[in-house]
């Protein structure tokens, strides 16, 4: 059997096959950011660029909102409803995307969704009412579910010691689209207007740019992408290298794992808050400080552009804490970082000067985005069999948080935007507390060490398979993953624990 090949022989043969060093699952054990080596790093670049394009499209409207609202006669309630709609559709789309990744692979799942949502970006150019504005934002927002395929893809390509960094960079650089679109759309609008179009025509033509970019990335994934280190899902299933899994069992083991629900809640108040800020921040600075549209866009862009280093930094810190302190270190880092994000969010709503507001917003963005990266440094270890479902639940939780927050604090005129931002910070702190309840019996939790019952990684991950499935050999991938995840014991436990020689 494949799993019985000596480790040295596997390492030597796989080193010849792949440009990067790999583990027993052929996942890369190194993350070389500026490499385009196939399949690991090529998948990384395809995933973040495609997710970037979806972010640009989904948030292309807010930086042009002062123009769009005058053209369509939008009220504050109309704008609030559309903001909620832009992130609410992706709640269910992300959960569905997770299951799709488990069953057909991230390549087909992500490319299909990108192509299905691109027409609605084009349709934005012909809207003429508050209702049509809400609908195009709702359906365009479905594309944000590609975040799940991005994280699934990276978790399938990179090994435990670097998976946090891979997820952090792919998610963070994808999220850059939320900041980049604050610069791109006003610039494209200005160029089109300067050529000779009226402002009410220029903003409509501008939407062709993100739509074409989105479609281009989908075709790139289909042509150049690869699901797993060993090939695409369809070929691997036909050859028998990948077991065909049951839809019901995959979903069951995902939704029955309480850790996934807690991460969904906490992610709602890091990524969900980020989505909320993307929707409101340009208009907030434009109205509160009487700025020009372009100036407000530049300030708003600095929030999203912090993803260049903040979310990847969060993933990297999670990996460092994992190597030194194990899973417990990852949990403590996430709780501390997200709580500090809540504190700075409260401060942002309280300060009244432009300079201080910009400074606090940047600090807040670094912590809240780093918390997003740290979350997906933990997600890959919750379940091996139902990784897509757990990723979808967590990603969907981010959108639920955005919907709930915008409905409570930023819909209509119940609260001023500054008051809403302060109260949102309080919610971040409260909703981060449940991280304390996450416990892995083989590694421990924030306040408790591993179980006294001596539960191993193999015990935890093989519990997702019954004896009949084990008899067919369906559990072999989980067995390899369990062995490769022993690094989550931390330095101290790894030094005192003899690794198992049997897979």
C-alpha positions as CSV (number, residue, x, y, z in Angstrom):
1,X,0.0,0.0,0.0
2,X,1.1,3.6,-0.7
3,X,1.1,4.5,3.0
4,X,3.6,1.9,3.8
5,X,6.3,3.2,1.6
6,X,9.3,4.3,3.7
7,X,9.4,8.0,4.4
8,X,12.8,8.4,2.9
9,X,11.8,6.8,-0.4
10,X,8.6,9.0,-0.5
11,X,10.6,12.1,0.2
12,X,13.2,11.4,-2.5
13,X,10.6,10.5,-5.2
14,X,8.3,13.4,-4.5
15,X,11.2,15.8,-4.4
16,X,11.8,14.9,-8.0
17,X,8.2,15.3,-8.9
18,X,7.6,18.7,-7.3
19,X,9.6,21.9,-7.2
20,X,8.8,22.5,-3.5
21,X,9.6,20.0,-0.7
22,X,6.4,18.0,0.2
23,X,5.0,15.9,3.0
24,X,3.4,12.4,2.7
25,X,0.2,14.0,1.3
26,X,2.4,15.8,-1.3
27,X,1.5,19.1,0.3
28,X,4.2,21.7,0.2
29,X,6.1,22.2,3.5
30,X,7.5,25.5,2.3
31,X,5.7,28.6,1.2
32,X,7.7,30.6,-1.4
33,X,5.7,33.7,-2.0
34,X,7.3,34.8,-5.3
35,X,7.5,31.4,-6.9
36,X,5.0,30.3,-9.6
37,X,6.0,26.6,-9.3
38,X,3.3,24.1,-10.4
39,X,1.1,23.0,-8.8
40,X,1.4,24.6,-5.3
41,X,2.4,28.2,-5.9
42,X,0.6,28.4,-9.2
43,X,-2.6,27.5,-7.4
44,X,-1.8,30.1,-4.7
45,X,-1.5,32.9,-7.3
46,X,-4.6,31.8,-9.2
47,X,-6.7,31.7,-6.0
48,X,-5.8,35.1,-4.6
49,X,-6.1,36.9,-8.0
50,X,-9.5,35.4,-8.7
51,X,-10.7,36.3,-5.1
52,X,-9.3,39.8,-5.6
53,X,-11.3,40.2,-8.7
54,X,-14.5,39.2,-6.9
55,X,-13.8,41.7,-4.1
56,X,-13.3,44.5,-6.7
57,X,-16.6,43.7,-8.3
58,X,-18.6,43.2,-5.1
59,X,-17.4,46.6,-3.6
60,X,-17.2,48.6,-6.9
61,X,-20.3,50.5,-6.0
62,X,-19.5,52.1,-2.6
63,X,-16.7,54.4,-3.8
64,X,-19.0,55.8,-6.5
65,X,-22.0,55.9,-4.2
66,X,-22.2,59.8,-3.9
67,X,-22.7,59.8,-7.8
68,X,-24.9,56.7,-7.9
69,X,-27.3,57.9,-5.2
70,X,-27.8,61.2,-7.0
71,X,-28.5,59.4,-10.3
72,X,-30.9,56.9,-8.8
73,X,-32.3,59.1,-6.0
74,X,-31.3,56.6,-3.3
75,X,-32.3,57.2,0.3
76,X,-30.2,56.3,3.3
77,X,-32.5,53.3,3.8
78,X,-32.0,52.2,0.2
79,X,-28.2,52.4,0.6
80,X,-28.3,50.5,3.9
81,X,-30.5,47.7,2.4
82,X,-28.2,47.3,-0.6
83,X,-25.2,47.1,1.7
84,X,-26.8,44.3,3.6
85,X,-27.9,42.6,0.4
86,X,-24.3,42.7,-1.0
87,X,-23.1,40.4,1.8
88,X,-26.2,38.4,2.7
89,X,-26.3,36.3,-0.5
90,X,-22.9,34.9,0.1
91,X,-23.9,33.5,3.5
92,X,-25.6,30.5,1.9
93,X,-23.3,30.6,-1.1
94,X,-20.3,30.1,1.1
95,X,-21.8,27.1,2.8
96,X,-22.7,25.6,-0.5
97,X,-19.2,26.4,-1.9
98,X,-17.6,24.4,1.0
99,X,-19.6,21.3,0.1
100,X,-18.9,21.8,-3.6
101,X,-15.2,21.9,-2.9
102,X,-15.4,18.7,-0.9
103,X,-17.3,17.0,-3.8
104,X,-15.9,18.5,-7.1
105,X,-12.8,20.4,-6.1
106,X,-12.0,24.1,-5.7
107,X,-11.1,24.6,-9.3
108,X,-14.4,23.9,-10.9
109,X,-16.4,25.2,-7.9
110,X,-14.7,28.7,-7.9
111,X,-14.5,29.2,-11.7
112,X,-18.2,28.3,-12.1
113,X,-19.3,30.7,-9.4
114,X,-17.2,33.5,-10.9
115,X,-18.7,33.0,-14.3
116,X,-22.2,32.9,-12.9
117,X,-21.9,36.2,-11.0
118,X,-20.0,38.2,-13.7
119,X,-23.2,39.0,-15.7
120,X,-24.6,40.9,-12.7
121,X,-21.6,43.2,-12.7
122,X,-22.4,44.0,-16.3
123,X,-26.0,44.5,-15.4
124,X,-25.1,47.3,-12.9
125,X,-24.5,49.6,-15.9
126,X,-28.2,49.5,-16.8
127,X,-30.0,49.8,-13.4
128,X,-32.4,52.6,-13.0
129,X,-34.0,52.2,-9.5
130,X,-33.3,51.4,-5.9
131,X,-34.7,47.9,-6.3
132,X,-32.4,47.1,-9.3
133,X,-29.5,48.5,-7.4
134,X,-30.2,46.2,-4.5
135,X,-30.6,43.2,-6.8
136,X,-27.3,43.6,-8.6
137,X,-25.4,44.1,-5.4
138,X,-27.1,41.0,-3.9
139,X,-26.2,38.7,-6.8
140,X,-22.7,40.2,-7.4
141,X,-22.0,39.5,-3.7
142,X,-22.4,35.8,-4.2
143,X,-19.0,35.9,-5.8
144,X,-17.5,36.5,-2.3
145,X,-18.1,32.8,-1.7
146,X,-14.9,32.2,-3.7
147,X,-13.1,32.9,-0.4
148,X,-14.1,29.4,0.7
149,X,-12.6,27.7,-2.4
150,X,-9.5,29.8,-1.9
151,X,-8.9,28.6,1.6
152,X,-9.9,25.0,0.7
153,X,-7.4,25.1,-2.2
154,X,-4.6,26.4,0.0
155,X,-5.3,23.8,2.8
156,X,-5.2,21.1,0.1
157,X,-1.8,22.3,-1.2
158,X,0.2,23.3,1.9
159,X,1.2,21.3,4.9
160,X,0.4,22.1,8.6
161,X,3.6,24.2,9.4
162,X,2.8,26.7,6.6
163,X,-0.9,26.4,6.0
164,X,-1.6,29.5,8.1
165,X,0.7,31.6,6.0
166,X,-0.7,30.2,2.7
167,X,-4.3,30.9,3.8
168,X,-3.3,34.3,5.2
169,X,-1.7,35.5,2.0
170,X,-4.3,34.1,-0.3
171,X,-7.2,35.5,1.7
172,X,-5.4,38.8,2.5
173,X,-4.2,39.6,-1.0
174,X,-7.7,38.7,-2.2
175,X,-9.3,41.0,0.3
176,X,-7.0,43.7,-1.1
177,X,-9.7,44.0,-3.7
178,X,-11.9,45.7,-1.2
179,X,-9.3,48.5,-0.8
180,X,-8.1,48.6,-4.4
181,X,-11.6,49.1,-5.7
182,X,-11.8,52.3,-3.6
183,X,-9.0,53.6,-5.8
184,X,-9.8,51.8,-9.1
185,X,-13.4,52.8,-9.5
186,X,-13.0,56.6,-8.9
187,X,-10.0,56.6,-11.2
188,X,-11.8,54.7,-14.0
189,X,-14.9,56.9,-13.5
190,X,-12.7,60.1,-13.8
191,X,-11.0,58.8,-17.0
192,X,-14.3,58.0,-18.7
193,X,-15.8,61.4,-17.6
194,X,-12.7,63.3,-18.8
195,X,-13.0,61.6,-22.2
196,X,-16.4,63.2,-22.6
197,X,-19.1,61.2,-20.9
198,X,-21.4,62.8,-18.4
199,X,-21.0,61.7,-14.8
200,X,-24.2,59.7,-14.8
201,X,-23.0,57.8,-17.9
202,X,-19.4,57.5,-16.8
203,X,-20.2,55.5,-13.6
204,X,-22.2,53.0,-15.6
205,X,-19.4,52.4,-18.2
206,X,-16.9,52.0,-15.4
207,X,-18.5,48.7,-14.3
208,X,-17.4,47.0,-17.4
209,X,-13.8,47.0,-16.1
210,X,-14.4,44.8,-13.0
211,X,-16.7,42.5,-14.9
212,X,-14.2,41.7,-17.6
213,X,-11.4,41.2,-15.0
214,X,-13.6,38.8,-13.1
215,X,-14.3,36.7,-16.2
216,X,-10.6,36.6,-17.2
217,X,-9.6,35.1,-13.8
218,X,-12.3,32.4,-14.1
219,X,-10.9,31.2,-17.5
220,X,-7.3,31.3,-16.0
221,X,-8.4,29.0,-13.2
222,X,-9.9,26.5,-15.7
223,X,-6.9,26.5,-18.0
224,X,-4.0,26.7,-15.5
225,X,-5.4,25.5,-12.2
226,X,-5.1,22.1,-10.5
227,X,-7.2,20.9,-7.5
228,X,-4.7,18.8,-5.6
229,X,-1.0,18.3,-5.7
230,X,-1.5,15.0,-7.5
231,X,-4.1,16.3,-10.0
232,X,-7.7,17.3,-10.5
233,X,-10.6,15.8,-8.5
234,X,-12.2,14.1,-11.5
235,X,-9.1,12.3,-12.6
236,X,-8.1,11.3,-9.1
237,X,-11.5,9.8,-8.4
238,X,-11.5,7.9,-11.7
239,X,-8.1,6.4,-11.0
240,X,-9.0,5.5,-7.4
241,X,-6.4,7.8,-5.9
242,X,-9.1,9.8,-4.2
243,X,-12.0,8.0,-2.5
244,X,-15.5,9.0,-3.5
245,X,-17.2,10.4,-0.5
246,X,-20.8,10.5,0.5
247,X,-22.4,13.9,0.5
248,X,-24.5,13.3,3.7
249,X,-21.5,12.0,5.7
250,X,-19.3,15.0,4.6
251,X,-22.0,17.5,5.7
252,X,-22.8,15.6,8.9
253,X,-19.3,15.6,10.2
254,X,-19.0,19.3,9.4
255,X,-22.1,20.6,11.0
256,X,-21.8,18.3,14.1
257,X,-18.4,19.7,15.0
258,X,-19.0,22.5,17.5
259,X,-15.6,24.1,16.8
260,X,-16.8,25.0,13.3
261,X,-19.8,26.9,14.8
262,X,-17.6,28.9,17.2
263,X,-15.2,29.9,14.5
264,X,-18.2,30.9,12.4
265,X,-19.3,33.2,15.2
266,X,-15.9,34.8,15.9
267,X,-15.2,35.1,12.1
268,X,-18.4,37.1,11.9
269,X,-16.8,39.7,14.0
270,X,-13.5,40.0,12.2
271,X,-14.2,39.4,8.5
272,X,-17.8,40.4,8.9
273,X,-16.6,43.7,10.4
274,X,-14.2,44.1,7.5
275,X,-17.1,43.7,5.0
276,X,-19.1,46.2,6.9
277,X,-16.3,48.8,6.9
278,X,-15.8,48.3,3.1
279,X,-19.5,49.3,2.7
280,X,-19.6,52.3,4.9
281,X,-16.1,53.8,5.3
282,X,-15.9,56.0,2.1
283,X,-19.3,57.5,2.7
284,X,-18.5,58.0,6.4
285,X,-15.4,60.1,5.7
286,X,-17.1,61.9,2.8
287,X,-20.0,63.0,4.9
288,X,-18.5,63.5,8.3
289,X,-15.3,65.4,7.3
290,X,-16.7,67.0,4.1
291,X,-14.0,65.5,1.9
292,X,-13.8,65.2,-1.9
293,X,-14.9,61.9,-3.3
294,X,-11.4,61.0,-4.5
295,X,-9.9,61.9,-1.0
296,X,-12.5,59.9,0.8
297,X,-11.8,57.0,-1.5
298,X,-8.0,57.1,-0.8
299,X,-8.6,57.0,2.9
300,X,-11.1,54.2,2.6
301,X,-8.7,52.3,0.4
302,X,-6.1,52.4,3.1
303,X,-8.3,50.1,5.2
304,X,-8.6,47.4,2.6
305,X,-5.0,47.8,1.4
306,X,-3.7,46.9,4.8
307,X,-4.5,43.3,3.8
308,X,-1.3,43.4,1.8
309,X,0.5,42.5,5.0
310,X,-2.0,42.3,7.9
311,X,-4.0,39.2,7.1
312,X,-0.9,37.4,5.8
313,X,0.9,38.5,9.0
314,X,-1.9,37.0,11.0
315,X,-1.5,33.7,9.3
316,X,2.3,33.8,9.7
317,X,2.0,34.6,13.4
318,X,-0.5,31.7,13.8
319,X,2.1,29.4,12.2
320,X,4.8,30.7,14.5
321,X,2.7,30.3,17.6
322,X,1.7,26.8,16.4
323,X,5.3,25.7,16.0
324,X,6.2,27.1,19.5
325,X,3.1,26.5,21.6
326,X,0.9,24.2,19.4
327,X,-2.8,24.7,18.8
328,X,-3.1,26.4,22.2
329,X,-0.8,29.2,20.9
330,X,-2.9,29.7,17.8
331,X,-6.1,30.0,19.9
332,X,-4.5,32.6,22.3
333,X,-3.1,34.6,19.4
334,X,-6.5,34.8,17.8
335,X,-8.4,35.8,20.9
336,X,-5.8,38.6,21.8
337,X,-5.6,40.0,18.3
338,X,-9.4,40.1,17.7
339,X,-10.1,41.6,21.2
340,X,-7.6,44.4,20.4
341,X,-9.4,45.0,17.1
342,X,-12.6,45.6,19.1
343,X,-10.8,48.1,21.4
344,X,-9.6,50.1,18.4
345,X,-13.0,49.9,16.7
346,X,-14.5,51.5,19.8
347,X,-11.9,54.3,19.7
348,X,-12.5,54.9,16.0
349,X,-16.1,55.8,16.6
350,X,-15.2,58.1,19.5
351,X,-12.4,60.3,18.0
352,X,-13.5,63.4,16.1
353,X,-10.5,64.7,14.2
354,X,-9.7,63.6,10.6
355,X,-6.0,62.8,11.3
356,X,-6.6,60.7,14.4
357,X,-9.5,58.9,12.8
358,X,-7.3,57.8,9.9
359,X,-4.5,56.7,12.2
360,X,-6.9,54.7,14.5
361,X,-8.6,53.2,11.4
362,X,-5.3,51.9,10.1
363,X,-4.4,50.3,13.4
364,X,-7.9,48.8,13.7
365,X,-7.6,47.4,10.2
366,X,-4.3,45.7,11.0
367,X,-5.7,43.9,14.0
368,X,-9.1,42.9,12.5
369,X,-7.5,41.6,9.3
370,X,-4.8,39.8,11.2
371,X,-7.5,38.0,13.2
372,X,-9.0,36.8,9.9
373,X,-5.7,35.3,8.9
374,X,-5.3,33.6,12.4
375,X,-8.8,32.1,12.1
376,X,-7.9,30.2,9.0
377,X,-4.7,29.1,10.7
378,X,-7.0,27.0,12.9
379,X,-9.8,26.0,10.5
380,X,-7.8,23.3,8.5
381,X,-7.3,21.3,11.8
382,X,-11.0,21.2,12.8
383,X,-11.9,18.4,10.3
384,X,-10.0,16.6,7.6
385,X,-12.9,14.9,6.0
386,X,-15.2,17.9,6.1
387,X,-12.7,20.6,5.5
388,X,-14.8,22.3,2.8
389,X,-17.9,22.3,5.0
390,X,-16.0,23.8,8.0
391,X,-14.5,26.4,5.7
392,X,-17.9,27.2,4.3
393,X,-19.5,27.5,7.8
394,X,-16.7,29.8,8.9
395,X,-16.7,31.9,5.8
396,X,-20.5,32.1,5.9
397,X,-20.3,33.2,9.5
398,X,-18.3,36.2,8.3
399,X,-21.1,37.2,6.0
400,X,-23.7,36.7,8.7
401,X,-21.8,39.0,11.0
402,X,-21.7,41.6,8.3
403,X,-25.4,41.3,7.7
404,X,-26.3,41.4,11.4
405,X,-24.0,44.4,12.1
406,X,-25.3,46.4,9.2
407,X,-28.9,45.7,10.0
408,X,-28.5,46.7,13.6
409,X,-26.1,49.7,13.3
410,X,-26.0,51.0,9.7
411,X,-29.5,50.6,8.2
412,X,-31.4,53.8,8.1
413,X,-30.8,56.6,10.6
414,X,-31.3,54.9,14.0
415,X,-27.6,55.4,14.9
416,X,-25.1,57.8,13.5
417,X,-22.2,56.1,11.7
418,X,-19.7,57.0,14.4
419,X,-22.0,55.6,17.2
420,X,-22.6,52.5,15.1
421,X,-18.8,52.0,14.8
422,X,-18.3,52.2,18.5
423,X,-21.1,49.7,19.3
424,X,-19.7,47.4,16.7
425,X,-16.4,47.4,18.6
426,X,-18.2,46.3,21.7
427,X,-19.8,43.4,19.8
428,X,-16.3,42.3,18.5
429,X,-15.0,42.0,22.1
430,X,-18.1,40.1,23.3
431,X,-18.3,37.7,20.3
432,X,-14.6,36.8,20.5
433,X,-15.0,35.3,24.0
434,X,-16.3,31.9,22.8
435,X,-12.8,31.1,21.5
436,X,-12.1,30.1,25.1
437,X,-14.5,27.1,24.5
438,X,-12.6,25.6,21.6
439,X,-10.9,22.4,22.8
440,X,-9.0,19.7,20.9
441,X,-8.6,16.6,23.0
442,X,-5.2,15.8,21.4
443,X,-3.8,19.3,21.9
444,X,-5.9,21.1,24.5
445,X,-7.5,24.6,24.5
446,X,-6.7,28.1,25.8
447,X,-6.9,27.1,29.5
448,X,-6.6,23.3,29.4
449,X,-3.9,20.9,28.2
450,X,-4.5,17.7,26.2
451,X,-7.0,15.1,27.4
452,X,-5.8,12.7,30.1
453,X,-7.1,9.9,28.0
454,X,-4.1,10.1,25.8
455,X,-6.1,10.8,22.6
456,X,-3.9,11.0,19.6
457,X,-4.2,12.9,16.3
458,X,-5.1,9.6,14.6
459,X,-7.9,9.0,17.1
460,X,-9.4,12.5,16.5
461,X,-9.4,12.4,12.7
462,X,-10.3,8.7,12.2
463,X,-13.4,9.2,14.4
464,X,-14.9,10.7,11.2
465,X,-14.8,7.3,9.5
466,X,-16.8,4.2,10.4
467,X,-15.4,0.6,10.3
468,X,-16.9,-0.1,6.9
469,X,-15.3,3.0,5.3
470,X,-12.0,2.1,7.0
471,X,-12.2,-1.3,5.5
472,X,-12.4,0.2,2.0
473,X,-9.3,2.4,2.8
474,X,-11.3,5.7,2.5
475,X,-9.6,7.0,5.6
476,X,-6.0,6.9,4.3
477,X,-5.9,10.7,3.6
478,X,-7.0,11.4,7.1
479,X,-4.3,9.1,8.4
480,X,-1.6,11.0,6.6
481,X,-3.0,14.3,7.7
482,X,-3.1,13.2,11.3
483,X,0.6,12.2,11.1
484,X,1.5,15.5,9.5
485,X,-0.5,17.6,12.1
486,X,1.5,16.4,15.0
487,X,3.4,19.7,14.9
488,X,0.3,21.2,16.6
489,X,1.5,19.6,19.8
490,X,3.9,22.5,20.2
491,X,7.7,22.4,20.8
492,X,7.5,21.1,24.3
493,X,5.2,18.2,23.6
494,X,7.0,17.3,20.4
495,X,10.3,17.2,22.2
496,X,9.0,14.8,24.8
497,X,6.7,12.6,22.5
498,X,8.1,9.9,20.3
499,X,6.4,10.2,16.8
500,X,4.5,7.2,15.6
501,X,6.4,5.1,13.0
502,X,3.2,3.6,11.7
503,X,0.7,5.4,9.5
